[in-house]
Amino acid sequence: MVAPCTSNISRSQEPTQYLIEGGEIGTAGIRVPSVVRCEALLTIPKSMVIRTLGRLSGTAMTTVDGCLRNALAL
């Protein structure tokens, strides 16, 4: 499963979205502030994952986990 990212940050305050900004932009492998859309999960074959663009910190991933819980009503 993957959570899509978008540079449309207008809904970044929603509890199902995680905003990537500031110093995280470079380590995440993106060029502009973006959001992880945890409410729009997709299932794709592993063969479609070509490469890793970047990574989020452990702290950021903990927050993303919370966004996933909100999206899945867990």
C-alpha positions as CSV (number, residue, x, y, z in Angstrom):
1,M,0.0,0.0,0.0
2,V,1.1,3.5,-0.7
3,A,-0.1,6.9,0.4
4,P,0.0,9.4,-2.4
5,C,1.6,12.8,-1.9
6,T,0.6,16.1,-3.5
7,S,1.9,19.6,-3.6
8,N,-1.7,20.9,-3.1
9,I,-1.4,21.7,0.6
10,S,-4.7,23.5,1.0
11,R,-6.1,20.7,3.1
12,S,-3.0,20.0,5.1
13,Q,-4.7,20.8,8.4
14,E,-7.0,17.8,8.1
15,P,-6.3,14.9,10.5
16,T,-5.7,12.5,7.7
17,Q,-2.9,14.5,6.0
18,Y,0.7,15.0,7.0
19,L,2.5,18.2,5.8
20,I,6.1,17.8,4.6
21,E,7.8,21.2,4.9
22,G,11.0,22.9,5.9
23,G,14.0,20.7,6.4
24,E,12.0,17.6,5.7
25,I,11.6,18.5,2.1
26,G,15.1,17.6,1.1
27,T,15.3,14.3,3.0
28,A,11.9,13.3,1.7
29,G,13.2,13.7,-1.8
30,I,10.7,16.4,-2.9
31,R,11.2,19.9,-4.1
32,V,8.2,21.8,-2.6
33,P,6.0,21.5,0.5
34,S,3.7,18.6,0.0
35,V,1.2,16.5,2.0
36,V,0.9,12.8,2.5
37,R,-2.7,11.9,1.8
38,C,-3.4,9.1,4.3
39,E,-7.1,9.0,3.4
40,A,-6.3,8.0,-0.2
41,L,-4.4,4.8,0.2
42,L,-3.6,2.7,-2.9
43,T,-2.7,-0.9,-3.4
44,I,0.0,-1.3,-6.1
45,P,2.2,-4.2,-7.1
46,K,5.7,-4.0,-5.5
47,S,7.1,-4.2,-9.1
48,M,5.7,-0.7,-9.7
49,V,7.9,0.8,-7.0
50,I,11.0,1.8,-9.0
51,R,13.1,3.6,-6.5
52,T,13.0,5.4,-3.1
53,L,12.9,9.2,-3.5
54,G,13.7,9.9,0.2
55,R,12.7,9.2,3.7
56,L,10.8,10.7,6.6
57,S,12.2,10.9,10.1
58,G,11.0,8.5,12.8
59,T,9.1,11.4,14.4
60,A,7.4,12.2,11.1
61,M,6.5,8.6,10.6
62,T,4.9,8.5,14.0
63,T,2.7,11.4,13.0
64,V,1.9,9.7,9.7
65,D,0.9,6.6,11.7
66,G,-1.6,8.8,13.6
67,C,-2.9,10.2,10.3
68,L,-3.4,6.6,9.0
69,R,-5.3,5.7,12.2
70,N,-7.5,8.7,11.7
71,A,-8.1,7.8,8.0
72,L,-8.9,4.2,8.9
73,A,-10.9,5.1,12.0
74,L,-8.8,2.9,14.3
